[in-house]
């Protein structure tokens, strides 16, 4: 259970970093300026919100994919 939570947190963190770099390429050149801008505007929640939405979409896709794989594996067993 703990390893599954750790795996999901790693996926969430990677999504957060990738989305940050895609949406704000200036994070690579001057991250302190970006963080100062965030603190002035007090918009700390939007990165987590966007990442959460994308994470939810990836979870749904993963669940559907696993369900389809299990469905087709059951069909193969029935045919034998």
Residue, then its C-alpha position, 0 to 999 in steps of 0.5 A: x500500500x505504501x509503495x503504491x502511494x509513493x508511486x502515485x506521488x512520484x507520478x504527480x510530482x513528475x506531472x507537476x514539474x513537466x507542466x510547470x516547465x511547459x507552461x512557464x519556460x522561464x522557470x529554468x532561467x530565473x525561478x526566483x522571479x517566478x516564485x516572487x510573482x506567484x507570492x505577489x499575486x497569491x496564486x499558489x493553488x493553480x499549479x496544483x489544480x492543473x496538475x490534479x486535473x491532468x492526474x485525474x485524467x491519467x488515472x482514468x485512462x490507466x484504469x480503463x486500460x487495465x480493465x481492457x487488458x483484464x477483459x481481453x485476458x479473460x476472453x483468451x482463457x475462455x477460448x482455450 
